[in-house]
Amino acid sequence: MKQTFDVTGMTCAACQAHVEKAVSKLPGVEKCNVNLLSGRMEVTYKEQELNDKTICEAVEKGGYGASPIVKNGEKKERPQESIKERSASELKEMKHRLLWSFVFFVPLFYLSMGHMAGLPLPGFLNGYENSISYGMTQLFLTLPIMYLNRVYYQRGFRSLWHRAPNMDTLIAVGSTAAVVYGIFAICRMGYGLGVSDSALVMRYHMDLYFESAGTILTLITLGKYLETRSRGKTGEAVEKLMDLRPQTAILFENGKEKIIPLEQVKEGDLLIVKPGARIPVDGEITEGTSAVDQSALTGESIPVEKHPGDSLIAASVNGSGRLIFRATRVGEDTTLSQIIHLVEEAGSSKAPIAKLADRISAVFVPVVILIAIVAAFFWLLSGQTPEFALSIGIAVLVISCPCALGLATPVAIMVGTGRGAQLGVLYKNAEALEHAHSVDTVVLDKTGTITRGKPEITDLLVDLEQSLSEDEFLKLAASLEQSSEHPLAQAILRKAEEQKISLTSPETFEAVPGRGLRARLNGIDCLAGTSDFLEGEGVSCENLKPKAEAFAAQGKTPLYFAQNGQLLGLIAAADLPKENSREAIHTVQQMGLKVVMLTGDHRKTAEAVRKSLGIDQAVAEVLPQDKEREIRKLQEEGRKVAMVGDGINDAPALARADVGIAIGAGTDIAIESADVVLMKSDLMDAVTAIDLSRAVIRNIHMNLFWAFFYNAIGIPLAAGVFYSLLGWTLNPMFGAAAMSLSSVCVVSNALRLRFFHPKEQTNLVKQTAVEKSISKDFEKTNKGEQVEMKKVIAVEGMMCAHCQAHVKEALEKVPGVEKAEVSLENKNAVLTLKEEVADTALQEAVKEAGYEPGKVEAD
């Protein structure tokens, strides 16, 4: 049986691990997953051996609360909003505790430490004659702090009782020991004043440890508050996913349209989706054609052509065509609902983080308590007074008070996350910073992460039977596409704008959804679209089909253009890699990490990008659930995975990965699901995120060393190891100084992280000219087997299109010249070379054609 429980009282990953451990030990439990974010626990158990009540009792014994969630069949009835409400309530309670803790801590710290800095004390607290007032004032300031943070004592002592000590136990025992010793000191001062023993009063006057208890509790609460605040935002990812789902659908019944709530849609219903609207549920088209934007769900940057019989995915956006489709999956079965479920499931099944401090405290706490008891009894049996034995036992507990240990991790993480923010790398929680250092595999989404996320023109070919120049062909194509909203049309328009080509408005325009367009330009009928569309209109595309097929094999999308029934040429577009993608990938590989690319695009596109950028492995044609599955597969192989993505379709994979890294320019949902956000949308910052994590973990290890170094010296001294030989015992001032010094060392060491600098782009900064030419331009490497060279030659004397054609013909006859693009407006020719060609040969060809050649430059 599988049951879900509400768990209350968890504040950190150690709590999550403790609850899992307590339940997993029960007989009959097959699997237990605890989600810290939502406060849920899913337990799979054998009904004949276990029941809900026993499971709740096990959680309660561990210091937390638990109750089963009522189910309706297999669906959980608790609304998702309660997660947000729970986070807000928890944050409010933590803020209340923190503020009031500081209200009492500030005067306590002033009274106990102010005199060391020469600050004055009130008259009624100054001097040895006022020692009782001095001590009692500190006690009365400490008790409210202890009460406000009593949860540490409740959980700490309960964990100790159940022989499972953790950080809460360390806090509870250490602070209690400090307060008990302080009360003992007040009693001794009272006795000293009563018998006029000024030496005894002086001895215990500074032998108060109330500020230690207040410092521990206040700083730990500050860390918990910051952790709770960052953690609370993570639950918003599911809510934003749910917002994608339209609230209504248009039911097509008996030839009539009827708007109904989404919940009323049933499997098999006929629905209508109008142009520009979101598709309400998964289905299959029965009538109509359109281009559907599935980028939010599949990652494909170009809308997919849809025809009768094709499937539709809920939450994708319909293009310009009206569609009628039959609902095939509704409610919790839709693709969007599955993505929501995967985000929740991946969050709950993440391996709990075993905090190093908690692992140490599991051994450290019982060892310290044992040393204190043994030391006290030893000196008592050795003939010392009960007072001496008691002071030895309490001194051991006081010197081991976990002030530096409590600061070791949070201070380093606080400085590290601050430095990361300065560098444009935002860690959303401490867990992300801890996980990132152990990553050995980086998985990259393609669209918008490696690539620019929108198609750009890579090739422009004019049919050899036409006398058009490339600029004239581009002008015609851009003029036709002015009224189209298709991404390929926008790419053509951007290209025309770059070349400052003025456009002509078509007299008529008709979009054919999923196929192309018809238009009349300057009184001539024109067509643009796929080869099937043009051939259906009686236009032969045979001349350029081999080139188009070659482009398609390279992952490009070809678009044909025709005028007056004659093929003019084709334009190819592709989603090109970002400028620094190759450098970032190469740097990651040089750090010893494996790079895997996941994409919803077809295999040819994926393979073209993989080869161009030197990626280790590419997995193509993956749906959102497939991406999450691929991450899980890598984790099952024992790999620690960082996922870098930017789309809604990446959300499950980002949540499943050990570290989810979102590109800052990506969707809000991807950012909410991730653990790390690259604010500058620079893939190189993913390298910085991992490298900074490694630096922080090294720093934490150093901090823990310093924290325990003083304990290693102080505990033997406090236990009286040197008393028989040298007469040394723990001097109260030495104990206070040792604890303060350990904290200063920890904080100072952590502050070194402010000077962290991002890793250089390995040897790419100093790469050779050959390497630069290979990585410079994806278009070049993707156009053929060899890298193309380009030169630009100035040409004077051209007056018309005929002159332009003459120069083009003359230059293309020169051996080594593959193509010449002649611009009448710019008065130059851009040459694509198959091999090195002398500048003088190009200038001579222009001169023989009857024109004046100018300077030749490399492009």
C-alpha positions, 0 to 999 in steps of 0.5 A, spaced: 500 500 500 502 507 498 500 512 503 501 520 503 502 523 510 503 530 512 509 531 516 510 538 521 516 540 524 521 539 519 526 545 518 532 542 514 535 536 510 537 533 517 530 533 519 528 530 512 533 524 513 531 523 520 524 522 519 526 517 513 530 513 517 525 513 523 520 510 518 524 506 514 526 502 520 519 500 521 517 492 519 513 492 513 516 499 510 518 498 503 520 505 501 519 512 504 520 518 501 520 525 505 519 532 501 522 537 505 519 543 501 511 540 501 512 537 508 509 530 505 512 523 506 510 517 501 510 511 504 510 504 501 508 498 506 505 492 507 498 492 510 498 486 514 504 488 517 503 496 518 498 501 519 498 509 518 497 509 526 504 506 527 507 510 522 505 516 525 507 514 532 514 513 529 515 520 526 512 523 533 517 519 537 523 522 532 520 529 534 516 531 529 508 531 527 505 526 522 498 525 519 495 521 513 492 525 507 485 523 506 485 520 499 479 520 493 481 513 490 488 514 488 488 522 488 490 526 493 485 531 495 489 536 499 490 543 494 496 545 492 496 552 495 497 549 502 504 548 500 505 556 499 501 557 505 505 552 509 511 556 507 508 563 508 506 560 515 513 557 517 517 563 514 512 568 519 514 564 525 521 563 524 521 571 523 518 572 529 523 568 533 529 571 530 526 578 531 525 577 538 531 573 539 535 579 537 531 584 541 534 580 548 541 578 545 543 585 543 543 587 550 545 580 553 552 581 548 553 588 551 553 586 558 557 580 557 562 582 552 562 590 552 567 591 558 572 588 554 571 593 549 571 598 554 564 600 554 561 602 560 556 598 564 550 601 568 552 602 575 547 597 579 551 592 575 558 594 575 563 592 580 564 585 584 559 588 589 553 587 584 555 580 581 548 577 583 545 583 579 550 582 573 549 575 573 541 575 574 540 580 569 544 576 564 540 570 566 533 573 565 535 576 558 537 569 556 531 565 558 526 568 553 531 566 547 531 559 550 524 559 550 523 562 543 527 557 540 525 551 545 524 547 539 531 545 539 531 543 546 524 539 544 527 535 538 534 535 541 533 532 547 528 527 544 533 525 539 538 524 544 533 520 548 532 515 542 539 515 541 540 519 534 543 525 536 543 531 531 545 538 530 539 540 535 542 535 540 548 539 540 545 546 540 541 543 546 546 540 550 551 545 549 547 551 551 544 548 557 550 546 559 552 554 559 546 556 562 547 551 568 554 553 569 552 560 569 547 559 574 552 555 578 556 561 578 551 565 580 550 561 586 557 561 588 558 568 587 552 569 592 555 564 597 562 568 596 558 575 598 555 572 604 561 569 607 565 575 604 570 571 600 572 576 595 576 571 591 571 566 590 566 572 587 572 575 583 573 567 580 566 566 578 564 574 576 567 573 569 565 565 569 558 566 566 556 563 559 550 565 558 552 569 552 554 563 549 547 560 549 544 566 547 549 566 541 548 559 539 541 560 539 540 566 535 545 565 530 542 558 528 535 561 528 538 566 523 541 561 518 534 557 519 530 563 517 535 564 511 534 557 509 526 557 510 526 564 506 529 561 500 526 554 500 519 557 500 520 560 493 521 553 490 514 551 491 511 556 486 514 552 480 508 547 480 503 553 481 506 556 475 505 550 471 498 549 473 497 556 470 499 554 463 492 550 463 486 554 460 480 554 464 475 553 459 475 549 453 470 549 446 466 543 446 463 542 439 457 538 439 451 537 434 454 542 430 454 547 435 460 550 439 459 551 447 464 553 452 465 549 458 470 548 464 476 544 463 474 539 468 468 537 464 472 535 458 471 527 457 475 523 453 472 522 446 469 529 446 470 533 440 473 540 441 475 546 437 481 550 438 482 557 435 488 561 432 492 563 438 489 559 443 492 554 448 490 547 447 486 545 453 487 537 453 491 532 449 488 530 443 488 528 436 486 532 430 480 530 426 479 537 422 484 542 420 491 544 419 496 549 423 502 550 425 503 549 433 508 552 437 510 546 442 516 549 444 514 550 452 513 543 452 518 539 447 523 545 446 522 545 439 524 552 437 520 552 430 512 550 430 510 543 428 506 542 422 499 539 424 494 535 420 488 531 421 491 524 425 496 528 428 497 529 436 496 535 440 499 536 447 495 540 452 498 547 453 501 548 447 499 554 442 495 553 436 498 558 430 493 561 425 489 555 423 482 553 426 483 546 429 477 540 431 480 535 435 478 529 439 480 529 446 484 523 448 487 524 455 484 529 460 485 531 467 491 528 470 493 524 464 495 530 460 502 531 458 502 537 462 499 534 468 504 529 468 510 534 468 507 537 474 507 530 477 514 529 475 516 536 478 513 534 485 515 526 485 523 528 483 523 533 489 520 528 494 525 523 491 531 527 491 536 523 496 536 527 503 543 531 504 547 528 509 550 534 513 557 534 515 556 537 521 550 532 523 554 526 521 560 529 526 555 531 531 552 524 531 559 521 534 561 528 537 555 529 542 555 522 545 563 522 546 563 529 549 557 527 554 561 521 556 567 525 557 564 529 561 561 524 566 567 520 566 571 526 568 567 528 573 566 521 576 574 520 576 575 526 580 570 525 585 573 518 586 580 521 586 578 525 592 576 531 590 570 535 592 563 534 589 564 542 587 571 541 583 568 534 580 561 538 577 565 544 575 570 539 571 564 536 568 560 542 566 567 545 563 567 540 558 560 541 556 561 548 555 568 548 551 565 543 546 559 548 545 558 548 538 559 556 536 564 555 531 561 548 529 554 552 528 558 557 524 562 553 520 557 551 514 552 557 514 558 562 514 562 559 508 555 558 504 553 565 506 559 568 503 559 563 497 552 565 495 554 572 496 560 572 491 556 567 486 551 573 486 556 578 484 558 573 479 551 572 476 550 565 479 544 565 484 544 559 488 537 558 491 539 554 497 545 551 501 543 544 498 545 546 491 552 549 493 553 543 497 551 538 491 554 542 485 561 540 488 560 533 487 557 533 480 561 529 474 556 529 469 553 536 466 547 535 462 545 541 457 538 542 454 539 545 446 534 550 445 535 556 448 541 553 452 546 551 447 543 555 442 540 562 441 533 559 441 530 562 435 532 560 427 537 564 423 538 564 416 544 560 414 544 559 407 541 562 401 541 559 394 538 562 387 536 557 382 541 557 376 536 558 371 534 565 374 538 571 373 536 574 380 542 576 385 542 574 392 540 581 394 534 581 390 532 574 392 532 576 399 528 582 398 523 578 394 522 573 400 522 578 405 517 582 402 512 576 401 514 574 409 512 581 411 505 578 413 507 572 416 508 570 424 512 564 422 519 564 426 522 562 419 519 568 416 521 573 422 528 570 421 528 572 413 525 579 415 531 580 420 536 578 415 533 583 410 534 588 416 541 587 417 542 588 410 538 594 409 534 591 404 527 595 403 521 591 402 515 591 397 508 590 400 504 584 397 497 586 394 494 580 396 497 575 402 494 568 404 497 563 409 496 556 408 497 553 415 503 548 416 504 548 408 506 556 406 503 562 403 500 565 397 501 572 395 501 577 389 507 581 389 508 587 383 502 584 380 506 577 379 503 570 383 508 568 388 509 562 393 513 560 399 513 554 403 515 546 403 517 542 396 510 538 397 506 545 397 510 548 391 509 542 387 502 541 389 501 548 385 505 546 379 512 548 381 518 543 380 523 543 385 528 538 382 533 543 381 534 544 388 532 538 392 539 535 393 541 541 396 535 542 400 536 534 403 543 536 404 541 542 409 536 537 412 541 532 414 545 538 417 539 540 421 537 546 417 529 547 415 529 549 408 524 554 405 522 554 397 520 560 393 517 561 386 514 566 382 509 566 376 510 558 376 518 558 376 522 556 382 526 562 384 531 559 390 531 556 397 532 559 404 535 555 409 535 556 417 537 553 423 537 555 431 545 556 431 549 555 437 551 561 442 558 564 441 561 561 447 557 555 447 563 551 444 568 554 449 563 553 455 563 545 453 570 545 452 572 548 459 567 543 462 570 537 459 577 540 461 574 540 469 573 532 468 566 532 467 562 529 462 557 533 457 550 530 455 545 534 450 538 533 451 533 536 445 526 535 443 529 536 436 530 531 431 536 526 430 540 530 424 539 537 428 542 534 434 548 530 431 550 536 427 550 541 433 554 535 437 559 534 432 560 542 431 561 543 439 565 537 441 559 534 445 560 527 448 553 525 447 547 527 444 540 524 446 534 527 441 527 527 440 526 527 447 519 529 451 519 532 457 518 525 461 524 522 457 528 528 459 527 526 466 528 519 465 535 520 462 537 524 468 534 518 472 538 513 468 545 517 469 543 517 476 542 510 477 549 509 474 552 512 480 553 519 476 552 526 480 548 530 475 547 537 473 542 539 468 542 546 465 536 548 461 531 554 460 524 551 458 518 549 461 519 542 458 526 542 462 522 543 469 522 535 471 529 534 469 531 540 473 528 538 479 530 530 478 537 532 477 542 533 483 543 540 481 538 544 476 541 550 473 537 554 469 539 560 464 536 566 467 533 568 460 529 562 461 522 561 463 520 563 470 518 555 471 525 553 469 528 558 474 523 556 480 524 548 479 532 549 478 537 550 484 542 555 481 540 560 476 545 563 471 543 571 471 547 573 465 544 567 461 551 565 460 553 558 459 560 559 462 557 561 468 555 554 469 562 552 470 563 558 475 557 555 479 561 548 479 567 551 481 565 556 486 561 550 490 568 546 490 571 552 493 566 553 498 566 545 500 574 546 501 572 552 505 567 548 510 572 543 511 577 548 513 572 551 518 570 544 521 578 543 522 578 550 526 572 548 530 574 542 532 582 544 533 580 548 539 575 542 542 581 538 541 585 542 545 580 545 550 576 538 552 582 535 555 584 541 559 577 542 561 577 535 563 583 536 568 588 531 564 594 536 565 591 538 573 595 532 576 602 534 572 602 541 571 596 544 576 592 546 569 584 546 569 580 550 564 580 558 566 574 561 564 577 566 560 581 561 556 575 558 555 571 564 552 577 566 548 578 559 545 571 559 543 571 566 540 578 565 537 575 559 534 569 563 531 573 568 529 578 563 525 572 560 522 569 567 519 575 570 517 577 563 513 570 564 510 571 571 508 576 569 503 571 566 499 570 574 497 576 574 493 574 567 489 575 569 481 571 564 476 576 559 472 579 561 466 576 558 460 582 553 460 586 554 454 581 556 450 583 563 452 590 562 449 587 557 443 591 557 436 588 560 430 586 554 427 582 552 433 579 559 433 577 558 426 574 551 427 570 554 433 568 561 430 562 560 426 557 554 426 554 556 419 561 555 416 562 548 419 555 546 418 555 547 410 560 542 408 566 537 410 571 543 410 571 550 413 570 555 408 574 561 407 571 568 405 574 574 402 571 581 400 573 585 394 571 592 392 568 593 385 567 600 382 563 602 376 557 597 377 551 601 374 545 596 374 543 588 375 547 586 369 553 589 371 552 585 377 551 579 374 557 580 369 562 581 375 559 575 379 560 570 373 567 573 372 569 572 379 566 565 379 570 563 374 576 564 378 579 557 380 578 556 387 572 561 388 565 557 390 560 562 390 560 570 389 555 574 392 555 581 389 552 587 392 550 593 387 549 597 393 555 596 397 559 596 391 563 589 393 563 582 392 563 577 398 567 571 395 566 564 398 573 560 397 574 552 397 581 554 397 586 559 398 586 564 392 591 570 390 588 577 391 591 579 384 587 573 381 581 576 383 582 583 382 585 581 375 578 577 373 574 584 375 578 588 371 577 583 365 570 584 366 570 591 365 570 594 372 575 597 377 577 592 382 579 595 389 582 592 396 581 585 397 580 583 405 579 577 409 571 576 411 
